[in-house]
Amino acid sequence: MSGAQVVGLGLCTPIGTSTHMTLASLRAGLVRYTRTDVLDEEAEPVRASRLSLLDDALTRTERMVALARQALAGVRPLLAYLPSVRVPMYLGLPEAGLGPQVEQEALVEALLAETEGRLEIVQVHAAGRAAFFEALASAQKNLHSGRAGALALVGAVDSLVDGVSLKAHVGARLHLGRRNPDGRIPGEAAGFVALARPGALKSLKLEATGVLLGTALALEPRPFTQRGPSLAEGLTEALHDLRQDAATGTRRVDEVFACQPGDSFWATEFSRAYLRNASLMPEPLRVHVAGEGLGDAGAGAGPVMLGMALHRARWRHAGTRRTLVYGSADGGRIGACVVEMIRSTREET
């Protein structure tokens, strides 16, 4: 396989502070929705998917730092396989707009300190739910060209549950409540995926869990922020590009994982893009939405849904499994990828 190999995964979410806990909780259908101290226009508490181990008084950046540090612990041991080089990292962050501005410099410094300088921040993508996919595309390109060496980390983190962000949801009337039954539940998440250059597994002595067959990026001209009906032009384009890619378009995917919250806007977007790219889609259609278990985890949903795509416990059928994972940001940036699960040699013996 010519795509970048997935060799590690670290996650931290409100339903689990490790990869295993998060994926097992999602599979079991567990949620951590809670009533917060922030009140909406009906004087009702705003609900959020919040990691209870963190102090409610923490700022958005402080919560993101804590989540990212914990998620990074899941892939940090892989740095030992390249003891003499700094591993490049590609980071996805929230888009500008809703909630307070993220202190990007403080977040990056915390991650570098957590790994004692073993990481090198190559590129930061502030694109919301599309950010992780933009980071994946950058990493895959550099792995193929040799610029990234043998190993790269791709991460994304977001938090929309601090007090200021919750009040911003109320002000924008985005939260799920009595006056807005089509609203969303704010959430948070962080994740890091370790990618190895094709052909480097033997020298690194690592085992892959999946292969990234392709990525596609697009821009929606009529995004959610314009508050009009979705025409799904951007998602249609991204899925079309994947369908035309020789590595991903040879057969249907087996499942779809969407990084979206529960608003009907996103269901309409997917439905229209699906009908225009039916030959790529699973039959029968199987779609899993991040908002069902995580709430709106923003940029942090990407690595979590990719982890779900490679979660073996969900797949009991013979043969390989291909999954489409995509994310659409409120501002219009869109990213998607197709990942294929690789059965481990231990499973085959």
Secondary structure by P-SEA (a helix, b strand, c coil): ccccccccccccccccccaaaaaaaaaacccccccccccccccbbbbbbccccccccccaaaaaaaaaaaaaccccccccccccbbbbbbbbbbccccccccaaaaaaaaaaaaaccccccccccccccaaaaaaaaaaaaaaaacccccbbbbbbbbbcccaaaaaaaaaaccccccccccbbbbbcccbbbbbbcccccccccccccccccbbbbbbbcccccccccccaaaaaaaaaaaaaccccccccccbbbbcccccaaaaaaaaaaaaaccccccccbbbbbcccccccccccaaaaaaaaaacccccccccbbbbbbbcccccbbbbbbbbbbbbcccccc
